[in-house]
C-alpha cells in the first residue's frame, strides 16, 4: 500500500507564499487575475481590499483597482460566502451567486418580511417587500447612481421605520433602505458603485451586469471548492465548511464530485488531520525564498482557514478580535509574527511577537516603510480592530 502524502507545516507555508502572491518572485499580474486566483478578496472594509492588492502586486496603484471595480466593472463587490462581502470577477461571482448568495438573499428576505409584519408596517410583508424592491430598482434607474440616503429621500416606500432593540440602551428606530438594498445586491440585481474615496464605505448603488448561464447550486459549490483548494489547499473539511459557510454535507458532496486526494496535513499544533488536494496538485511545493508581508485586516491569507495554528501559532489572541476578525498582521515566511497599525500622522508602526532574527527584522522594517510610503499620508483605521492594533495606536 502506498503511504498517504503528508503535507508539512513548512510546505503549507511555502504554498501560501506562492499561491497568495506574497513572495516577491510570485506577485500577481493585475487586480482581476489576483482576485480570481484567490477566489476573491475580502471587501467588508474598503481600505483593506486595496492594501491586500498592494501586498501582492508590484507597483500597485489605487487607480488600478478602482478602474476594475467602477469603470471596467470586471470586478464586483458582492455579498456571498458567510454573508461576507467579497471582490469577485464575473466567473467567480456566478459560482458564488448560485452556491451562496441566493441563500443569503432568501434568508434576508425572510427576516425583513417578518420584521415589517412584527413592526406593524403591514400585515403582508411579502407584498410590501415586492413593492419596495421594485421601487428601489426604479429609483436607482431614475437617479443614476444614488447613495442610500439619496435613494431614501426619493423613494417613499423606503422611508418606513423599524423599531429595534426595544427596551435596550441601543434600541431605537432604523430605516429599511439598507436591508432592502442588501437583498437586491445579494440577488445580484444591483452593485456597489464608486464611493467618495477608496477608504470610504459611503458607496453609491447602480444596476448590476446580469450574469448569464448561472450554474446550479451543486455545480457552483463544486467550482468554489475547486478554487479554494487551488489557492488554499491543502485544507480540511472544517476549513472548507467554514470558508464557504455551506456546511459539511455540501462540502463533502463537492469533494466527492471533484475526486480529490486525501492527504495527511499538519495542523501546526502537533496534530495531523485528513486534508484534501486536487488530483493535479500533488507535487511537493518548495519555499519561494524569504518574504515579509504587511497584510490588512480581514486579508484572504489571515481569514482563509478555520484551523490556523500552522500560521498563527500562539498569537491569535493578539491579532484576532473576539468575533474572529483578523486584524493587521506582520508575516515572515508564511506565519504571523506580529501586527501593525497606522498612527494619526500617517506613520506605520509594528510590533513583533517573537524573535525572528536580525535579517528578518530588517526585511520587515523595509516592508513596513514601503507600506508607509505607499499610503503617503492617507490614514486607514480598521473597522474591526484587533487587540494588538489597538495597543499600537494607544
C-alpha atoms as one frame of an Amber mdcrd trajectory, in Angstrom:
protein
   0.000   0.000   0.000   1.319   3.441  -0.952   1.837   5.751   2.019  -0.517
   8.698   2.113   1.013  12.005   1.071   1.947  14.189   4.060   1.886  17.972
   3.790   4.080  19.520   6.448   3.695  22.919   8.058   6.760  24.061   6.113
   5.175  23.078   2.808   1.875  24.728   3.728   3.756  27.967   4.382   5.597
  27.611   1.071   2.300  27.122  -0.738   0.865  30.198   0.955   3.801  32.349
  -0.123   3.462  31.191  -3.722  -0.290  30.780  -4.186  -1.151  34.005  -2.358
   1.444  36.004  -4.319   3.190  37.186  -1.164   6.734  36.119  -2.029   8.461
  38.710  -4.267   9.002  36.209  -7.087   5.323  35.216  -7.123   3.461  38.508
  -7.488   0.159  38.615  -9.376  -0.167  40.380 -12.729  -3.217  42.601 -12.128
  -6.167  43.049  -9.738  -8.584  40.876 -11.730  -6.277  37.867 -12.017  -5.357
  38.331  -8.348  -8.989  38.213  -7.210  -9.634  35.188  -9.427  -6.603  33.274
  -8.166  -7.648  33.743  -4.523 -11.357  33.015  -5.103 -11.997  36.634  -4.158
 -10.636  39.403  -1.968 -12.391  40.305   1.268 -14.317  43.531   0.722 -16.064
  44.264   4.030 -13.809  47.196   4.933 -12.891  49.153   1.769  -9.249  50.118
   2.514  -8.335  46.507   3.270  -9.006  45.417  -0.323  -6.517  47.963  -1.644
  -3.822  47.073   0.892  -4.306  43.370   0.116  -3.718  44.170  -3.559  -0.680
  46.331  -2.730   0.835  43.397  -0.825   0.589  41.169  -3.921   1.079  43.431
  -6.946   4.363  45.149  -7.753   3.888  48.860  -8.404   0.222  48.712  -7.455
  -1.757  51.957  -7.669  -5.180  52.643  -6.169  -6.447  53.633  -9.619  -5.845
  50.111 -10.960  -8.366  48.539  -8.617 -10.784  51.447  -8.910 -10.711  51.074
 -12.694 -11.533  47.359 -12.461 -14.322  47.973  -9.931 -16.033  51.087 -11.224
 -15.079  51.720 -14.855 -14.255  48.398 -16.481 -16.540  46.665 -13.948 -14.538
  43.464 -14.310 -14.678  43.160 -10.504 -17.733  43.449  -8.262 -18.162  43.784
  -4.508 -20.656  41.024  -3.816 -22.298  39.572  -0.704 -21.787  35.828  -0.663
 -19.901  33.271   1.443 -20.642  33.593   5.199 -22.705  36.704   4.362 -19.364
  38.406   3.766 -18.549  40.969   1.103 -16.030  39.715  -1.469 -14.476  41.369
  -4.522 -15.009  38.930  -7.405 -14.566  38.672 -11.176 -17.702  37.592 -13.034
 -16.803  33.899 -13.384 -16.267  33.542  -9.637 -19.303  35.722  -8.926 -21.504
  33.356 -10.943 -20.464  30.430  -8.764 -20.775  32.447  -5.568 -24.244  33.610
  -6.616 -25.666  30.121  -7.014 -23.701  28.476  -4.213 -24.066  31.126  -1.517
 -25.648  34.467  -2.438 -29.066  33.101  -3.383 -29.384  31.540   0.064 -28.163
  34.742   1.747 -30.757  36.780  -0.161 -33.557  34.350   0.671 -32.674  34.462
   4.365 -32.518  38.261   4.368 -35.930  38.363   2.665 -37.474  36.102   5.293
 -36.094  38.195   8.143 -37.208  41.512   6.700 -40.698  40.212   5.900 -41.055
  39.005   9.486 -39.764  42.305  10.890 -42.066  44.570   8.863 -45.039  42.439
   9.910 -43.978  42.370  13.569 -43.281  46.091  13.452 -46.779  46.910  12.308
 -45.781  48.318   8.932 -48.055  45.840   7.159 -49.805  42.521   7.642 -48.427
  41.257   4.312 -44.677  41.638   4.445 -44.076  39.700   1.241 -46.296  42.030
  -0.784 -44.732  45.079   0.847 -41.235  43.832   0.001 -42.148  43.192  -3.637
 -43.286  46.794  -3.943 -40.298  48.178  -2.012 -37.672  46.289  -4.020 -39.196
  47.334  -7.327 -39.435  50.924  -6.138 -35.756  50.804  -5.146 -34.772  49.429
  -8.553 -36.818  52.107 -10.295 -35.265  54.787  -8.101 -31.722  53.653  -8.869
 -32.508  53.659 -12.602 -34.063  57.104 -12.370 -31.376  58.731 -10.217 -28.409
  57.141 -11.963 -26.034  56.168  -9.156 -27.510  57.319  -5.835 -26.265  56.860
  -2.318 -28.552  55.049   0.088 -29.626  58.303   1.724 -30.396  59.908  -1.652
 -32.472  56.883  -2.598 -34.392  57.003   0.678 -35.339  60.624   0.168 -36.525
  59.938  -3.380 -38.454  56.688  -2.789 -41.405  56.866  -0.334 -41.526  53.077
   0.049 -38.054  53.172   1.618 -38.993  55.698   4.283 -40.617  53.130   6.580
 -39.058  52.701  10.027 -38.487  49.606  12.148 -38.077  49.514  15.912 -35.019
  47.558  17.043 -33.699  46.645  20.479 -36.885  47.644  22.280 -36.107  48.241
  25.954 -32.330  48.231  25.295 -29.965  51.175  25.658 -29.020  50.822  21.994
 -32.624  50.473  20.838 -34.467  52.850  18.559 -35.862  53.176  15.060 -33.976
  52.386  11.866 -34.826  52.738   8.209 -35.388  49.839   5.844 -33.262  51.077
   2.951 -30.067  49.262   3.890 -31.881  45.956   4.299 -33.750  46.290   1.006
 -30.513  47.125  -0.802 -28.759  44.213   0.902 -31.360  41.844  -0.522 -31.148
  43.295  -4.025 -27.349  43.196  -4.013 -27.246  39.608  -2.726 -29.621  38.678
  -5.524 -27.170  40.185  -7.993 -29.604  42.842  -9.216 -27.642  45.888  -8.040
 -23.975  46.509  -7.253 -21.898  48.837  -5.140 -20.631  51.734  -7.215 -17.848
  54.248  -6.673 -17.628  55.617  -3.108 -16.487  59.076  -2.090 -12.891  57.797
  -1.832 -11.066  54.460  -1.796 -11.148  54.453   2.011 -14.876  55.218   2.272
 -17.833  52.918   2.910 -20.286  55.511   1.568 -20.720  53.911  -1.823 -23.311
  54.534  -4.483 -25.672  51.968  -5.974 -26.095  51.049  -9.624 -27.672  48.234
 -11.674 -25.552  45.082 -11.804 -24.473  43.486 -15.032 -26.624  40.336 -15.374
 -24.814  37.016 -15.199 -25.650  34.535 -17.925 -25.675  30.745 -17.685 -25.614
  30.544 -13.904 -24.651  27.067 -12.702 -26.940  25.115 -10.406 -26.107  25.258
  -6.705 -24.306  21.894  -6.565 -22.153  22.651  -9.617 -21.389  26.122  -8.268
 -20.361  24.728  -4.884 -18.032  22.269  -6.573 -16.494  25.130  -8.529 -15.914
  27.211  -5.412 -14.344  24.278  -3.574 -12.017  23.701  -6.535 -10.969  27.352
  -6.477 -10.373  27.276  -2.735  -8.249  24.128  -2.924  -6.171  25.585  -5.763
  -5.374  28.694  -3.708  -5.555  27.487  -0.102  -5.078  23.727  -0.285  -4.457
  21.500   1.410  -7.299  22.075   3.788  -9.634  20.097   5.966 -13.402  19.696
   5.780 -13.567  22.090   8.728 -11.655  24.744   6.787 -13.852  24.382   3.717
 -17.147  24.307   5.574 -16.169  27.459   7.448 -14.820  29.411   4.450 -17.772
  28.620   2.190 -20.312  28.890   5.008 -22.178  25.995   3.378 -21.808  23.235
   5.956 -20.196  19.818   5.859 -22.775  17.989   3.740 -22.415  20.310   0.746
 -18.641  20.432   1.094 -18.397  16.644   1.190 -20.560  16.356  -1.910 -18.296
  18.830  -3.721 -15.151  16.988  -2.643 -16.610  13.724  -3.922 -17.536  15.327
  -7.249 -14.005  16.670  -7.651 -12.306  13.356  -6.946  -9.850  14.994  -4.570
  -6.946  13.168  -2.980  -6.821  12.632   0.774  -3.547  13.695   2.410  -2.178
  13.928   5.918  -1.954  17.617   6.746  -0.043  19.009   9.699  -2.168  21.483
  11.663   0.672  23.219  13.463  -0.347  22.197  16.974   1.453  18.869  16.845
  -1.509  17.007  15.360  -2.226  15.672  11.881  -5.629  15.616  10.191  -7.101
  14.385   6.936  -6.863  17.118   4.344  -7.513  17.367   0.627  -5.629  18.334
  -2.509  -6.745  18.475  -6.110  -5.581  15.442  -8.047  -3.347  17.601 -10.275
  -1.745  19.398  -7.311   0.147  16.622  -5.569   3.711  17.689  -6.341   5.654
  18.977  -3.372   5.944  22.735  -3.227   9.248  24.243  -2.199   9.962  27.523
  -0.448   9.798  30.598  -2.712  12.556  32.223  -0.690  12.321  34.616   2.260
   9.464  37.081   2.310   7.965  39.656   4.627   4.412  40.966   4.390   2.229
  43.588   5.995  -1.315  42.367   5.416  -4.537  44.249   6.169  -7.393  43.287
   8.424  -9.611  40.515   7.022  -6.952  39.587   4.461  -7.579  36.376   2.468
  -4.477  34.789   3.995  -5.432  35.671   7.562  -9.056  34.565   7.090  -8.544
  31.659   4.702  -8.629  28.755   7.152 -10.587  27.852  10.260  -7.727  25.749
  11.693  -4.984  28.382  11.860  -2.302  27.178  14.274   0.139  26.457  11.440
   0.393  30.144  10.551  -0.921  31.988  13.632   0.746  29.932  16.349   0.331
  31.429  19.835  -0.578  34.896  18.544  -4.309  34.509  17.815  -5.467  36.481
  20.850  -3.304  39.429  19.799  -4.235  39.624  16.110  -7.878  38.450  16.110
 -10.773  40.144  17.884 -13.274  38.197  19.992 -15.579  37.708  16.973 -12.814
  36.057  14.932 -11.990  39.029  12.691  -8.321  39.158  11.781  -6.535  42.456
  12.285  -3.488  43.960  10.544  -0.688  41.397  10.624   3.052  41.147  10.015
   4.239  37.939   8.342   7.580  36.268   7.894   7.914  33.245   5.600   4.318
  32.091   5.884   3.499  32.758   9.511   2.181  35.656  11.536   4.926  37.109
  13.716   3.395  40.450  14.711   0.918  43.182  13.956   0.894  46.739  12.681
  -1.111  49.935  12.925  -1.125  53.402  11.446  -0.895  56.461  13.650  -2.853
  59.700  13.056   0.234  61.304  11.491   0.404  58.545   8.878   3.301  56.602
  10.382   3.083  52.809  10.079   4.261  51.133  13.282   4.534  47.467  14.109
   5.336  45.121  16.963   6.876  41.679  16.654   5.536  38.983  18.959   8.569
  36.728  18.703  12.275  36.865  17.903  12.640  36.480  14.127  16.342  37.256
  13.879  18.169  40.289  12.552  17.816  39.530   8.824  14.081  39.002   9.095
  13.755  42.055  11.316  15.440  44.250   8.713  13.265  42.828   5.914  10.147
  43.510   7.974  11.293  47.081   8.677  11.773  47.659   4.948   8.337  46.313
   4.081   6.703  48.494   6.715   8.480  51.543   5.323   7.257  50.625   1.829
   3.672  50.456   3.081   4.001  53.833   4.793   5.386  55.353   1.595   2.576
  53.845  -0.473  -0.118  55.170   1.879   1.542  58.572   1.556  -0.301  60.179
   4.451  -3.706  58.586   3.856  -4.723  57.209   7.255  -6.702  53.975   7.414
  -8.241  52.504  10.563  -9.773  49.002  10.665 -13.487  48.673  11.224 -12.754
  45.628  13.413  -9.552  46.426  15.344  -7.615  43.605  16.971  -6.076  43.945
  20.448  -2.518  44.445  19.191  -3.582  47.070  16.649  -5.453  48.991  19.336
  -2.458  48.814  21.648  -0.165  50.201  18.946  -2.482  53.150  18.359  -2.955
  53.894  22.071
